[in-house]
Amino acid sequence: MSTQQSDVYPAQATESSTDWRTQRRAQKEARRAERRALRRSSPLGGWIGGATLIVVGLAFLARNALGWEWTNRWWALFLLIPAITALSSAWVMSHSDEPHVRQAAYGALFGGSFLLILAGALFFEIGWQLIWPFFLIGIGVSILLGRSLSARASS
């Protein structure tokens, strides 16, 4: 390779990689701004974490004041934090004007419901023979909702 060609290639590579990096940064910033706007527009906002801690605190208060014995199951209450967060995200996304965001709400709804049922089953020591059919029902409903949404979006 001649020295003239080797001098041209590094400059072109640097220029194209800079353009790519700049474009990538701009895309990341746009996605971050969209997520921030969605969080700020949420009617629930920071109330989710506070409400979850109140529920957990009330459960501990009931244990101490009423003598409920669940010392081996207290950790199941902490599954409520992601469950309530997912359910509130589903609520916010379901009110979006964009169809792809509304479709994503069903995933959050399913995930939050799954965690909520799991937390209840573990906390109240409900046998799995009563719980696993709910998961099958939830998967079936999710599939049906997904098909009806895709049919509605294509028409």
N, C-alpha and C positions, 0 to 999 in steps of 0.2 A: 504494500500500500504506500502511496506517495505521502509526503509530509503535508501536502495541501489537503488531501482527503482526510487525513487523521486530525487535522486542525478543524475541519468543518463538522465532523461527526460529534465530537463532545459538545459543541455549542448547540447543535440541534437536539441532542439527547437531553441536555440541561433545560432547554427551552420547552420541549414537549413534556418533560417530567414536572416542570414547574406549573405548566398549564393544567396538567392532570391533578396535581396536588391542590392547586387553587380551586379547581372545580369540585374536587372531593370535599374540601373544607367547606365550601359554600353549600353543598348538599347536606353535610352534617349539621351545619348551623341552621339551615332551613327546617330540618327534621326536629332539631332541638326547640326551635322557636314554635313549631306546631305543637309539640308535646307540652311546652310551657303554657301556651294559650289554652290548650285543652284542660290542663290542670287548673288554671286560674278561672276558667269558665265553669268549672264544676260547682254545682250548688252545695256539694258535700265538703269539698276542700279538705282542710285539716281536721275536720270533725271526726273523720273515720278512726284515726289513731286514738283520739281522746275517748270516743264512744267505746272502742274496744277495751281500752284500759279501765273504763268505768265498769264494764261488764265483768272483766276479770276481777277487779277489786270487789265488786258486789258478791261474786262467787266466793272469794276468800272470806269476806265478812260473814256470809251465810254459814260457811264452814266453822268459823270461830264462834259465832253467836248461837247458831242452832245445833251445833255439834255434828254437822254432816261429815261423814268420814270418807274422804277421797284422796288421801295423801299419796296413793300410788298412781293417781290419774290426773293430777293437777296440770301436768305438762300438755295435756290435750287441749286445754283452754287456749294455748298459744297458737293453735291451728286456726283460731278464729281471726287472728290478725290478717293473714293473707286471704282468708275466705271473705271477710267483710270488704277488704280492699278490692278483690276481684269482682264482687257483686256490685260495689259502688261504681267501679270502672265500667261494668256492663251497663249500668243505669245511665251513666253519662254518655257512653258511646251509642246507646240506642236512640238518643235524641239528636244525633248528628244529622246533618243534611247530606253527607256523603254516604253512598251505598256501601262502599268497602269498609267504612268505619262501623256502620250498623251491622254488617255481617260479622265483624270481629267481636261485636258485643256478645254473640252467642257462644263464642269460645270462652270469653271471660265469665259468662253466666254459668256455663257447664263446669269450668274449673272451680269457681267459687262455691257452687252447689256441692260438688264432689268433696271439697275440703270441709264444708259445713256438715255434711252427713258423716264424714269420717270423724270429725271432732266430736259430734254427738254420740256416735257409736263407741268411740274410745272412752269418752268421759263417763257415760252412763252404763258402760259395760254391756252393750247390746250385742248379742251373738251375731257372728258373720252370716249365719243362715238366714237372718232377717234383713241383713243390710245389702248383700251382693245383688239381689234382684233390683234394688233401686238403681244401682249402677248400670245394669242392663237396660232398664227403662230409660234412664238418662241418655245413654248412648243412642238408643233408638229415636228418642225425641230430637236429639241433636242432629241425627242424620236426616230426619224428616224436615226439620226446620231449615237445614242447609239446602236440601233439594227445593223446597218451596221458595227460598230466597233466590236461588240461582235461576229458577224458572221465572220469577217475577222480574229479576234484573235483565233477563234476555228478551222479555217481551216489551 
